[in-house]
Amino acid sequence: MANFNELELWWVTGAQLLYGGDAVVAVDSHSKEMVDGLNNSGNLPIKIVYKGTANSSKEVEAVMKAANNDSKCVGIITWMHTFSPAKMWIHGLQQLRKPLLHLHTQYNAEIPWDTMDMDFMNLNQSAHGDREFGHICSRMRIPRKVVVGYWKDSDTQERIAVWSRVAAAWADAQDMLIIRFGDQMNNVAVTDGDKVEAELRMGYHVDYCPVSELMEYYKKVADADVKALVDEYFRLYTIQEGLDKDSKVLYEAAKAELAIRACLKAKGAKGFTTNFDDLGTDDINDPNFVGFDQIPGLASQRLMAEGYGFGAEGDWKSAALYRTVWYMTQGLEGGCSFLEDYTLNFDGKQSSILQAHMLEVCPLIAEEKPRLEVHFLGIGIRKAQTARLVFTSKPGNGVTATVVDMGNRFRLIVNDVECIKSKPLPKLPVASALWVPMPNFEVGAGAWIMAGGTHHSCFSYSITPEYWMDYAEMAGIEMLHIDKDTTMEGFQKEMRFNEVYYMLNKALK
Ligand code: MN
């Protein structure tokens, strides 16, 4: 479980001394009341810490530098109670390296028509103060979110809450290590990309760990720990008939899980990838064999549920993105998973795509209690009896996303989807979801393919596209959103415009 309690958002009120010290004292007290009100609303996942009014260029710069250097601070919220001359913000904004939310609100809700005088005006001038601030942010091309609304309204608080979660996940990604056990699946383009640029843009670092090193952890796994984990499986899941606690396949699956978790913990990694052709010693009949006897799919499923990012077949971009989705949805209903476009179901207006993987789907999206089953899997180097959790996902709306490397930029592709009830798959014992992409199967899948999207994506029931908009803004990457209003004509135009925008953007830097 990620802990948001340790995190802070810093609130800075823009002011100035033009109206005298008394005005600033009043604004200071208004600001405290607003911050307390937001914190006590119960609608924000991360506490806001009031950092005072900033009345000069020096004060702005000082608070921005302090925010950069405070690891608890995951973002800054600014509010201009009045005209805060924006040249005062230039040096501070040049320094700021944390996400920024500009809240356009006002202490007072309604105009007190009968009593309003100049003193009132001087304390309630965000109507133009926030425009001055907005101008300098736009002039400086500062990435940010602008939230407009009364601070006591739950809609306004929800906008802040979404951004807060993304800011927390963004901070998490800046300290994220993804471990690749094995390389990319040979010849696959869409899941690969520029790892240097990924670290520059999205913060996370990708390292390789030889499977032989992982095997050192495997060798050290204690027998008692494996047995305890198998017991846990029996407590948590519905068990396939005939499968008992002495199963060698389950024993090896549990041992693999313990080995991978120990290795990830030792390295401080937040995510990993696997490759079904790289599981230790090649020949299981070799007397010196040290390796997984099966693809560690059950381990991947359970580690995903624990919050480890996961991408199959070396897909490190999906591993990092999954960790981000999992992190930002902490405490929300729903669930998330890494998924793969598996097979199509043509059925008129209800045409849909079966989402699954040969093993690795996260049980957080399961509708029913997952079933622990063992079946033969004829893919990869082992071709062996393999443990896995089998379930179908809940019906409902969700959002899926992927990141692809377009050569001159990363592109985040987001699609609203509706999960529908799938029919039983008695001969396909894997976890799955069945969804209709918005606006419909033809345009949803067509736009995704035109955008160059992967067959892997990171899905969540808990989020809205707004989360990804905020993420793309923080990362400074392209976002294409396929939703109920998408048309192929409009989407293709947007892609062409973006092509020019990013070409020029790159040239200007
Ligand atoms: Mn795959």
Residues whose N, C-alpha, C, O or C-beta is under 5 A from the ligand:
A	BS01	MN	A312 E313 E340
